[in-house]
Amino acid sequence: MAASTCLWEHWAQSAPTQIALTTVQRQLTWLEVKQQVVQYRHQLIDRAIVQGQVVCLIGRAQETLVFAYLACLAHGAVPAIVAQQSDELLEAKLSALYLKDEPAVVWNCCSSTELPSLHFQSRGTSQHRSAVPSDIDIASIIFTSGSTGRPKAVVHGAEQHIASASGLLERFRFVVGDSWLLSLPMYHVSGLGIVWRWLQSGAAIKIASGDFRQDISDVSHASLVSTQLKWIVDNQWPTKLERVLLGGSHIPLSLIQQAKVRHIDAWMGYGMTETASTVTAKPVDELPSSGYVLPRRKLKLDDGRIFVAGDTLAKGYYWQGSILPLELQSQWLDTRDLGEWVNGNELRVIGRTDNLFISGGENVHCEEVEAALNTLPTITQSIVIAVEDEEYGARCVAVVQSAALPTLDEQRQRLAELLPRFKQPVAYFLLPESLSRSGIKVSRAEVKKWLSQYQSNYVVIS
């Protein structure tokens, strides 16, 4: 594995006593982080894992997952990070990572606070172990959400993660002495991005315990959704926060102004799994946009569609020992997102091409309706779903996070100046807590699935 990958070894040599990682129970220096990685790597050695062999890491954002991930990098194994899930969903991921009947190498980092055991999971009679050629650098395999089809296993090398981290850190200050809360799941590119910013900067990370109020109290940086920032502001929780990177859609300006009073610098951005996280970013201000293109990225608009390129672009998609190339158009990846330039060089994301539906002959973007709903004081966040309609072909319903379910009449009065009637939701549902716990934007695919099962009055358009 390239020396640039083992950045923790650099910090262990140059700043051995500096605090690198904290939990509720303990603090570890960079030297102690290195020692933990060595201990975890012995698991790989003891089980005869060879360089280039895929190791499926199961976890969210645990201390054990961080060390298992770094151990894979140090050993030259290929880390594929997945969520703890049902056997059926896990097998769907394993079928992409391993050949048919090939035993899977599974490292479950959820089961213990101690050194978790690595095991082989039988999937048939074959004892064959495939491995990626040693000259191919793979620093992560992360699955997409699968919102538009089967989840894809996106491959990045260390150089893409380092380019992503260094480009953001040229604009978004995170230095030695700072601490970033690792609360987002590492199986999501936003969570893994925090790990690489930590390694690149030599600062510290704090492993979230699940008690958000306690977790946020003593960190300088965090990746949050606007709901979490609202909790901090509304409850006047004491924190040391200096800077937050916000995900999700529309962020109320009033919330940002309240955060500024508390000396919290709030940023928002746009990115995707294939670009190793953030592509554009800026401090949130009066002009709603996703910000400026960050260093080492490229972005262009072609007939309103967003195309991306640059040093952070993925190597391809992993499938049973092979890397399938991205479908590029002259080195550009079609994100299938729609956008426009505002204020000269700021990107405003309008929505996804597959989130557009036609109602009575008029185009409606789900994200446009969500942006309007999210400006209302009673709604924290919203997910708009297209449903079948006999008269108009399609209308939309809204699944909202709110203290109380709004009535149609109330919302029509509030939305009258923001949206024409045909774009307004015909029904509202409260977002179940189970879909909003992750700390990242809510999966539209999961909301569609839940809505279809929860009610029978509306047929969800897939």
Protein Blocks (a to p, Z undefined) as FASTA:
>chain_A
ZZklmmmlmmmmmmmmbcfbdcfkbccdfklmmmmmmmmmmmmmmnopaehiacddddfk
dfklmmmmmmmmmnopacdddddddfklmmmmmmmmpcehiacddddfklpmbdcddddd
dfbjbfcdcdddfklccfbdcddehlnoccddddddfklmmmmmmmmmmmmgcdehiacd
dfbcfkbmklmmmmmmmmmnopacdddehiamlmmmmccbdcddfklmmmmmmnopacfb
fbdcdedjdddfklmmmmmmnopacddddddfklnpafbdcdddfbdcebjadehiacdd
eehiacdedjklcfbdceehiacddddeehiacehiacddeehiaccdfbdfklccceeh
iacdfklmmmmmmmpmkbmbdcddddddfknopacddddddfbdcdfklmmmmmmmmpcf
klpcfbdcdddfklmmnopacdfklmmmmmmmmpmkbccdZZ
